[in-house]
Amino acid sequence: MGIQLTALHYVYLAFIVFIMALLIKRRDTTMICIAGIFVLGWLATETVSGSVTGVFNSFVYATKELMGTIMIISIIVAMSRVLTRTGINETMVAPLTRFLRTPFMAFWGIGLIMMVTSWFFWPSPAVALIGVVLLPVAIRVGLPALGAAIAMNLFGHGIALSSDYIIQGAPKLTADAAGLPVSSVMEASIPLVIVMGVVTTVTAYWMMRRDQKNGTWRDGLISGKNAASALAADSDAVEGQAVIPPTLKKWLAIVIPLLFLADVAGMFLLDLQGGDATALVGGTAVFILVVVTLLAHRNKGLEQVTTYLIDGLTFGFKVFGPVIPIAAFFYLGDSAFAELFGKVLPAASQGIVNDLGVALAHNVPLNGAVGAVTATITGAITGLDGSGFSGISLAGSIGKLFAVATHSDAATLTALGQVSAIWVGGGTLIPWALIPAAAICGVSPFELARRNVKPVLIGLIVTTIVAMFLV
């Protein structure tokens, strides 16, 4: 039996369509998201005061949810500023230039390193580890900052997170919901992940090179700055000289990467994942920031530590400022709605987004091909809350439902829903979900999302067609 949809579901869906249309047309969506929150609050509480307070409370909720990401980005940027100002960053990345000598090598090199690292430690800490080291190299050899962000984003939050072969968080959730062994879902996902990954990354790279040649490429830089200047120190904001002797600079250029490698080892040995892994990277970055600042600024070091932190936090909140209202709206599609407006949805509701996915699954004809299309669309819909993981249990359930009804391969349908949900919601299309890569590279998350739309949609279409033959 399907979920009964209410006016709240239809209004939410209408605003989603409107927001996506504006994003594609390169228009700002903040006001529309605020209007959507207000209308949903009014429908839920039937009072103006409830809807007005709901707008503010949704902002607070979104900020709390995003705070971990805001802090890691801010701290990494603060650390990067002092490393750049002292020249340590230049010394640190010099050996890598021999391997990443062209934009082609930089794009695919950064992407593959990001993918492997993300398999072990998930994308958010991987972005911080890789971006601070490899971004200056990529820019130096001619890869645009937005191109580097695309590579990190598609390989990390796309390929690595949707497959999740090492940590196995995603396949376990979908497999449990479908009543299947994790190994069967992982095995079934291999051809789908390969097809999705190859089609999407090749298409993204080809579109980037095409637009660069015909002059239509947009860098999407924040405040007109390139990523190098975004991560560099502002000479007017930091007083005094930041000078480190050449010998000490070389030692620091060796020790700092070793500290991050120690983080990697610690994540593996202590089984740290997600937020815990990110916190380890962030704490290490704070330690590096303090030590290098004291060495570089000497008697002014105490004050300059604070200055660098302020610079980092200013950059972080500048990036996240436009995203919080949008995140606030989309979080209402999940558990945030009940927390902010009470239990006004139907008793059997699993959240607005998941209800829409269930309704879709119960209102389409049943056969293998349609089952594959529905699994993809359902996964994509459940990914619209920007999590990617919130709806993959539903993707598993839908995969099992269609497999039983059409005598299809449940593991393939389940894996397809997983791939779709995470590619859409895990951080390649929803602007606030892909902020880590955008912020590290100093580019607009909205421009990054727009650059990803066509490659990801083409990838999903091709992968769905392949899945039709596999089921």
Long-range contacts (C-beta under 8 A, 24 or more apart in sequence): 1-362, 2-358, 2-359, 2-361, 2-362, 2-363, 3-346, 3-348, 3-349, 3-350, 3-355, 3-358, 3-359, 4-346, 4-348, 5-355, 5-356, 5-359, 6-345, 6-346, 7-43, 8-40, 8-43, 8-44, 8-344, 8-345, 8-352, 9-352, 9-355, 9-356, 9-359, 11-36, 11-39, 11-40, 11-43, 12-36, 12-40, 12-332, 12-333, 12-352, 12-353, 12-356, 13-356, 15-39, 15-329, 16-384, 19-326, 19-329, 23-431, 23-446, 23-449, 23-450, 23-453, 24-450, 24-453, 26-446, 26-450, 28-322, 29-326, 30-322, 30-325, 30-326, 33-325, 33-326, 33-328, 33-329, 33-330, 34-325, 34-329, 36-329, 37-325, 37-328, 37-329, 37-332, 40-332, 40-337, 40-341, 41-340, 41-341, 44-337, 44-341, 44-342, 44-344, 45-341, 45-342, 45-344, 50-341, 54-340, 54-341, 55-328, 57-340, 58-328, 58-329, 58-331, 58-332, 58-336, 58-340, 59-324, 59-325, 59-328, 61-328, 61-331, 61-336, 61-339, 61-340, 62-324, 62-325, 62-327, 62-328, 62-331, 62-432, 63-324, 65-327, 65-331, 66-320, 66-323, 66-324, 66-327, 66-432, 66-435, 68-275, 68-278, 68-279, 69-124, 69-278, 69-320, 69-435, 69-436, 70-316, 70-317, 70-320, 71-282, 71-316, 72-124, 72-125, 72-128, 72-278, 72-281, 72-282, 72-285, 72-436, 73-128, 73-315, 73-316, 73-319, 73-435, 73-436, 73-439, 73-440, 74-309, 74-312, 74-313, 74-315, 74-316, 74-317, 75-282, 75-285, 75-286, 75-289, 75-309, 75-312, 76-128, 76-131, 76-132, 76-281, 76-282, 76-285, 76-312, 76-440, 77-230, 77-231, 77-311, 77-312, 77-315, 77-316, 77-439, 77-440, 78-285, 78-289, 78-308, 78-309, 78-311, 78-312, 78-313, 79-132, 79-285, 79-286, 79-288, 79-289, 79-292, 79-308, 79-312, 80-132, 80-231, 80-232, 81-231, 81-232, 81-233, 81-234, 81-238, 81-308, 81-311, 81-312, 82-233, 82-242, 82-289, 82-292, 82-293, 82-296, 82-304, 82-308, 83-132, 83-256, 83-288, 83-292, 84-136, 84-228, 84-231, 84-232, 84-233, 85-232, 85-233, 85-238, 85-242, 85-296, 86-242, 86-243, 86-244, 86-249, 86-292, 86-296, 87-244, 87-249, 88-244, 88-249, 88-252, 88-253, 88-256, 88-292, 89-132, 89-136, 90-136, 91-249, 91-250, 91-252, 91-253, 92-133, 92-253, 92-256, 92-257, 93-133, 93-134, 93-136, 93-137, 96-133, 96-134, 96-137, 97-137, 97-140, 97-141, 100-134, 100-137, 100-138, 100-141, 101-141, 102-141, 102-142, 103-138, 103-141, 103-142, 103-143, 103-147, 105-141, 106-134, 106-137, 106-138, 106-141, 106-142, 106-143, 106-147, 106-148, 106-151, 107-138, 107-143, 107-147, 107-148, 107-150, 107-151, 107-205, 107-208, 108-151, 108-205, 109-134, 110-134, 110-138, 110-143, 110-148, 110-151, 110-152, 110-155, 111-151, 111-152, 111-154, 111-155, 111-201, 112-155, 114-151, 114-152, 114-155, 114-156, 114-160, 115-155, 115-156, 115-159, 115-160, 116-160, 117-156, 117-264, 118-155, 118-156, 118-157, 118-160, 118-161, 119-160, 119-163, 119-164, 119-165, 119-166, 119-167, 120-166, 120-167, 120-264, 120-267, 120-268, 121-264, 121-267, 121-272, 121-273, 121-277, 122-160, 122-161, 122-167, 122-273, 122-274, 122-277, 123-152, 123-156, 123-157, 123-160, 123-161, 123-426, 123-427, 123-436, 123-437, 124-274, 124-277, 124-278, 124-436, 125-263, 125-267, 125-277, 125-278, 125-280, 125-281, 126-156, 126-160, 127-152, 127-156, 127-436, 127-437, 127-440, 128-278, 128-281, 128-282, 128-285, 128-436, 128-440, 129-260, 129-263, 129-264, 129-281, 131-437, 131-440, 131-441, 132-231, 132-440, 133-257, 133-260, 135-227, 135-228, 135-231, 135-440, 135-441, 136-228, 136-231, 139-226, 139-227, 139-228, 144-208, 144-212, 144-217, 144-219, 145-219, 145-221, 145-226, 145-227, 145-228, 145-441, 145-442, 145-443, 146-218, 146-219, 146-220, 146-221, 146-441, 146-443, 146-447, 146-448, 146-451, 147-208, 148-227, 148-441, 149-437, 149-438, 149-440, 149-441, 149-443, 149-448, 150-204, 150-208, 150-448, 150-451, 150-452, 151-201, 152-437, 152-440, 152-441, 153-427, 153-428, 153-434, 153-437, 153-438, 153-448, 153-452, 154-197, 154-200, 154-201, 154-204, 154-428, 154-452, 154-455, 154-456, 155-197, 155-201, 156-427, 156-437, 157-388, 157-422, 157-426, 157-427, 157-428, 157-433, 157-434, 157-437, 158-196, 158-197, 158-200, 158-422, 158-423, 158-426, 158-427, 158-428, 158-456, 159-193, 159-196, 159-197, 159-201, 161-388, 161-422, 161-426, 161-427, 162-189, 162-193, 162-196, 162-418, 162-419, 162-422, 162-423, 162-426, 163-189, 163-190, 163-193, 163-419, 167-273, 169-273, 169-389, 170-389, 170-392, 170-418, 170-422, 171-415, 171-418, 173-389, 173-392, 173-393, 173-396, 174-392, 174-393, 174-395, 174-396, 174-399, 174-414, 174-415, 174-417, 174-418, 175-396, 175-414, 176-393, 176-396, 177-392, 177-393, 177-394, 177-395, 177-396, 177-397, 177-400, 177-414, 178-396, 178-397, 178-399, 178-400, 178-403, 178-410, 178-411, 178-414, 179-400, 180-396, 180-400, 180-410, 180-411, 180-414, 184-411, 185-396, 185-411, 185-414, 185-415, 185-418, 186-415, 187-411, 188-409, 188-411, 188-412, 188-414, 188-415, 188-470, 189-415, 189-418, 189-419, 191-466, 191-470, 192-412, 192-415, 192-416, 192-419, 192-463, 192-466, 192-467, 192-470, 193-419, 195-459, 195-462, 195-463, 195-466, 196-419, 196-423, 196-459, 196-460, 196-462, 196-463, 197-459, 199-455, 199-458, 199-459, 199-462, 199-463, 200-423, 200-455, 200-456, 200-458, 200-459, 201-455, 203-454, 203-455, 203-458, 203-459, 204-451, 204-452, 204-455, 207-451, 207-454, 207-455, 208-451, 218-447, 219-443, 220-443, 220-444, 220-446, 220-447, 220-448, 220-451, 221-442, 221-443, 221-444, 222-318, 222-319, 222-442, 222-443, 222-444, 223-318, 225-442, 226-442, 227-440, 227-441, 227-442, 227-443, 228-442, 229-442, 230-315, 230-442, 231-440, 231-442, 233-308, 233-311, 234-311, 237-307, 237-311, 238-304, 238-307, 238-308, 238-311, 239-300, 239-304, 239-307, 240-297, 240-300, 240-304, 241-297, 242-296, 242-297, 242-304, 243-296, 244-292, 244-295, 244-296, 248-295, 252-292, 252-295, 256-288, 259-284, 259-287, 259-288, 260-284, 315-439, 316-439, 319-435, 319-438, 319-439, 319-445, 320-432, 320-435, 320-439, 322-446, 323-431, 323-432, 323-435, 323-445, 324-432, 326-431, 326-432, 327-386, 327-432, 330-384, 330-385, 330-386, 330-430, 330-432, 331-385, 331-386, 333-384, 333-385, 334-385, 334-387, 334-390, 350-394, 351-385, 351-390, 353-381, 353-382, 353-384, 353-385, 353-390, 353-391, 354-382, 354-390, 354-391, 354-394, 356-381, 357-381, 357-382, 357-391, 357-394, 357-398, 358-394, 358-398, 361-398, 361-401, 361-402, 366-402, 366-405, 366-406, 367-406, 368-402, 368-406, 368-408, 368-468, 368-471, 369-468, 371-402, 371-403, 371-405, 371-406, 371-408, 371-413, 371-471, 372-413, 372-416, 372-464, 372-467, 372-468, 372-471, 373-464, 374-398, 374-402, 375-399, 375-402, 375-413, 375-414, 375-416, 375-417, 375-420, 375-467, 376-416, 376-417, 376-420, 376-460, 376-463, 376-464, 376-467, 377-420, 378-417, 378-420, 379-416, 379-417, 379-418, 379-419, 379-420, 379-421, 379-422, 379-424, 380-420, 380-421, 380-424, 380-460, 382-421, 382-425, 383-420, 383-421, 383-422, 383-423, 383-424, 383-425, 383-426, 383-429, 383-430, 384-424, 384-425, 384-430, 385-425, 385-430, 386-425, 386-430, 386-432, 386-433, 387-425, 387-426, 387-433, 388-421, 388-422, 388-423, 388-424, 388-425, 388-426, 388-427, 388-433, 389-421, 389-422, 389-425, 389-426, 390-425, 391-421, 391-425, 392-417, 392-418, 392-421, 392-422, 395-420, 395-421, 403-471, 406-471, 408-471, 409-470, 409-471, 412-467, 412-470, 412-471, 413-467, 413-471, 416-463, 416-464, 416-467, 419-463, 420-460, 423-456, 423-459, 423-460, 424-456, 428-452, 428-456, 429-453, 429-456
